[in-house]
């Protein structure tokens, strides 16, 4: 049964064009932030606002708009103020993740429109659009990295973030990259190839190169994230099964205001030294009860590559079970 859609009309007084512009943000960026987080649609003409969505989310959005409008009378709005206003609200995440018509979430990029394949991919995309921190865990070929890049490109194109940060642990090189030739981007290129391939498909090779030159797209090994705070960014940590417990904690505490982070990995393909615990394995237990953090678990059924890949994954799973029983 479809959830019932509600709408509410509010007037923000006094009607002050400068304050209204501050409330909405450049290109309505503040309204889009509220829509994304609360799972509602916000339309306005002047100081008249109509909010559409789940009943609880609509009421939450109306209260936040009124609170933020009061803030505009006391000084400018910042991502921090909006973030703090949202952090205290239960936005009915289940309603936000599941639109009433259950239509596919479509991610538009310059290279084309990305559609999820299957319920798990659909759930994964909705999670990324709603939550600040998201985990996609599962075998190769399930689309977890590709869809994360699609959401990152979409956020950049919509000016929801100002830059993309692509991170991966360079385990094969022991993260001792100094002996490799070239600059930092060239050193870590081999370890970020899946991310580059997706970026090239969605943005084109020339534009990706220009964005990297302007530091709008940044690539870095995980070890180089220490001590940083990443605001207004879309951050992807790929191959996260190869992070240690300490590295995972370090990465997660880099997330700043206005940022979205996606962590992807396959816990069946850990390349860490023997007896070293994977940070991705541990984090599922540490954060599983925390709000505004999503976990999407993929399986061989979600593989969208050649059918042979699915059979290979199932064969390895069966072999592991038979040899551990």
C-alpha positions in Angstrom: 0.0 0.0 0.0 1.4 3.4 -0.9 2.1 5.9 1.8 -0.1 8.9 1.8 1.4 12.2 0.5 0.8 15.3 2.6 1.4 19.0 1.8 1.6 22.1 3.9 1.7 25.8 3.0 3.6 28.3 5.2 4.3 32.0 5.0 7.5 33.3 6.4 7.2 36.8 7.9 8.3 39.5 7.6 8.6 39.1 3.8 12.2 40.3 3.3 13.8 39.5 0.0 17.4 39.5 1.3 16.5 37.2 4.2 14.6 34.9 1.8 17.5 34.7 -0.6 19.8 33.8 2.4 17.3 31.1 3.5 17.1 29.5 0.0 20.8 29.8 -0.7 22.6 30.2 -4.0 20.6 28.3 -6.7 18.3 27.2 -3.8 21.1 25.0 -2.4 19.8 25.2 1.1 16.4 24.1 0.1 17.9 21.2 -1.9 19.8 20.2 1.2 16.6 20.1 3.3 14.9 18.1 0.5 17.7 15.6 0.3 17.9 15.1 4.1 14.2 15.0 4.9 12.8 13.3 1.8 10.4 16.1 0.9 9.8 18.5 -2.0 9.9 22.3 -1.3 8.4 24.8 -3.7 8.3 28.6 -3.0 7.2 31.8 -4.5 8.4 34.8 -2.5 7.8 34.1 1.1 5.1 31.4 0.4 6.4 27.9 0.8 4.7 24.6 0.0 6.2 21.4 1.4 5.2 18.0 0.0 6.0 14.5 1.3 5.5 12.1 4.2 3.4 13.7 7.0 6.1 13.6 9.7 8.8 14.8 7.3 6.6 17.7 6.1 6.1 18.9 9.6 9.8 18.6 10.4 10.7 20.6 7.2 8.2 23.4 8.1 9.6 23.8 11.6 13.2 23.9 10.3 12.4 26.4 7.6 10.8 28.7 10.2 13.7 28.3 12.6 16.3 29.0 9.8 14.3 32.0 8.7 14.6 33.4 12.2 18.3 32.8 12.0 18.6 34.9 8.9 17.5 37.9 11.0 20.5 37.4 13.3 23.2 36.7 10.8 24.0 34.7 7.7 23.2 31.0 7.4 26.1 28.5 7.2 26.3 24.8 6.3 27.0 24.3 10.0 23.8 26.0 11.1 21.7 24.0 8.6 23.5 20.8 9.6 22.8 21.4 13.3 19.2 22.2 12.6 18.8 18.9 10.8 20.8 16.8 13.3 18.1 17.2 16.0 15.2 16.0 13.8 14.0 12.5 13.2 13.3 12.8 9.5 11.5 9.5 9.2 14.3 7.9 7.3 12.3 5.0 6.2 9.8 7.2 4.4 12.6 9.3 2.9 14.4 6.2 1.6 11.2 4.7 0.1 9.3 7.1 -2.1 5.5 6.2 -2.2 5.5 5.2 -5.8 8.6 3.1 -5.4 10.0 4.5 -8.7 13.6 4.1 -9.5 16.0 6.7 -8.3 17.5 8.2 -11.4 21.0 9.8 -11.2 21.6 12.2 -14.0 25.2 12.8 -15.1 26.7 14.5 -18.2 27.4 11.0 -19.6 23.9 9.8 -19.2 21.2 8.8 -16.7 22.2 6.0 -14.2 19.4 3.7 -13.2 19.7 1.1 -10.3 19.3 -2.5 -11.2 17.4 -4.4 -8.5 16.1 -3.6 -5.1 19.5 -3.5 -3.4 21.0 -1.0 -5.8 17.8 1.1 -5.5 18.1 1.0 -1.7 21.8 1.9 -1.8 21.1 5.0 -4.0 18.3 6.2 -1.7 20.6 5.8 1.3 23.3 7.9 -0.3 20.8 10.6 -1.2 19.5 10.7 2.4 22.5 10.0 4.7 25.8 11.8 5.4 27.7 8.5 5.8 27.0 5.3 3.8 28.6 1.9 3.5 28.3 -0.4 0.5 29.6 -3.8 1.3 29.6 -6.8 -1.0 31.4 -8.7 -3.8 32.9 -7.2 -7.0 30.4 -6.4 -9.8 27.5 -5.3 -7.6 27.8 -1.7 -8.7 28.7 -0.3 -5.2 31.7 1.8 -6.5 30.1 2.8 -9.8 26.9 4.1 -8.1 28.9 6.0 -5.5 30.8 7.8 -8.3 27.5 8.5 -10.1 26.1 10.1 -6.9 29.3 12.1 -6.4 29.2 13.4 -10.0 25.5 14.3 -9.6 26.2 16.2 -6.4 29.1 18.1 -8.0 26.9 19.0 -11.1 24.1 20.2 -8.8 26.6 22.2 -6.8 25.6 20.4 -3.6 29.4 19.9 -3.0 32.4 21.9 -4.2 34.8 19.0 -4.8 35.2 15.2 -5.0 37.8 13.4 -2.9 38.6 9.8 -4.0 40.5 7.8 -1.4 41.9 4.2 -1.5 44.4 2.3 0.7 47.4 1.5 -1.3 48.0 -1.8 0.5 49.9 -3.4 -2.4 52.6 -0.6 -2.1 52.5 -0.6 1.7 51.4 3.1 1.3 55.1 3.8 0.9 54.6 5.7 -2.4 57.8 7.8 -2.4 59.8 5.3 -4.5 57.2 5.4 -7.3 57.8 7.9 -10.2 55.6 10.9 -10.8 53.4 13.2 -8.7 50.9 12.0 -6.1 48.1 11.5 -8.7 50.3 9.4 -10.9 51.6 7.4 -7.9 48.1 6.4 -6.8 46.5 6.1 -10.3 46.8 2.3 -10.4 44.9 1.9 -7.2 42.1 4.2 -8.2 41.5 2.9 -11.7 37.9 1.8 -11.1 37.0 5.2 -9.8 38.7 6.9 -12.8 36.9 4.6 -15.3 33.6 5.6 -13.9 34.5 9.3 -13.9 35.6 9.1 -17.5 32.4 7.5 -18.5 30.2 10.1 -16.7 32.3 13.3 -17.3 34.6 12.6 -20.2 38.4 12.2 -20.0 39.2 15.9 -20.8 36.9 17.3 -18.2 38.1 14.9 -15.5 41.7 16.0 -16.3 40.8 19.7 -16.0 38.9 19.1 -12.7 41.9 17.3 -11.3 44.2 20.2 -12.4 41.9 22.6 -10.6 41.8 20.3 -7.5 38.0 20.0 -7.8 38.7 16.3 -8.0 41.3 15.1 -5.6 42.9 11.7 -5.5 44.9 10.5 -2.5 46.0 7.4 -0.6 44.3 6.9 2.7 47.4 7.7 4.7 47.4 11.3 3.4 44.0 12.0 4.9 45.4 12.2 8.5 44.9 15.6 10.1 42.5 16.9 7.5 38.8 18.0 7.8 36.8 17.7 4.6 33.9 20.2 4.3 31.5 20.6 1.4 32.9 17.5 -0.3 31.7 14.1 -1.6 34.2 11.6 -0.3 34.6 8.0 -1.6 36.7 5.5 0.3 37.1 2.5 -2.1 38.5 -1.0 -1.2 37.8 -0.2 2.5 38.3 -3.8 3.5 42.0 -3.1 3.3 41.9 -0.4 6.0 43.1 -1.2 9.5 40.8 -0.4 12.5 42.9 2.8 13.2 42.7 3.9 9.5 39.0 3.5 9.4 38.5 5.6 12.5 40.9 8.2 11.2 39.0 8.4 7.8 35.5 8.7 9.4 36.6 11.5 11.6 37.7 13.5 8.6 34.1 14.1 7.5 33.1 17.8 7.8 30.0 19.9 7.5 28.2 19.8 4.2 29.9 16.5 3.2 28.7 13.1 2.1 30.9 10.0 2.5 30.5 6.6 0.9 32.7 3.7 2.0 32.8 0.6 -0.3 34.5 -2.7 0.1 34.4 -6.5 -0.1 35.2 -8.2 3.2 35.9 -11.5 1.4 39.0 -10.0 -0.4 41.1 -8.6 2.4 44.8 -8.0 1.5 46.0 -6.9 5.0 48.8 -8.8 6.7 47.7 -11.9 8.6 46.3 -11.2 12.1 45.5 -7.5 11.2 41.8 -6.8 11.7 40.0 -5.1 8.8 38.5 -1.7 9.8 35.5 -2.4 7.5 34.7 -5.6 9.4 34.8 -3.9 12.7 32.9 -0.7 11.7 29.7 -2.6 11.0 29.5 -3.6 14.7 30.7 -0.2 16.0 28.2 2.0 14.0 25.3 -0.3 13.3 23.1 1.4 15.9 23.9 5.0 15.0 21.4 7.2 13.3 21.9 8.9 9.9 24.4 6.2 8.9 23.4 3.6 6.3 24.7 0.1 5.5 23.8 -1.7 2.3 24.9 -5.3 2.0 25.2 -6.8 -1.5 25.5 -10.5 -2.4 26.2 -12.5 -5.5 22.5 -12.0 -6.5 23.3 -8.3 -7.1 26.2 -8.9 -9.5 25.6 -7.0 -12.7 28.6 -8.2 -14.6 28.9 -11.3 -16.8 26.8 -14.2 -15.3 30.0 -16.2 -14.9 31.2 -13.7 -12.2 28.1 -14.6 -10.1 28.8 -18.3 -10.5 32.5 -17.8 -9.5 31.5 -15.9 -6.4 29.0 -18.6 -5.4 31.6 -21.3 -6.0 34.2 -19.5 -3.7 31.5 -19.0 -1.0 30.6 -22.7 -1.1 34.3 -23.7 -1.0 34.9 -21.5 2.0 31.9 -22.9 3.8 33.0 -26.5 3.1 36.5 -25.9 4.4 35.5 -24.0 7.6 32.8 -26.4 8.7 
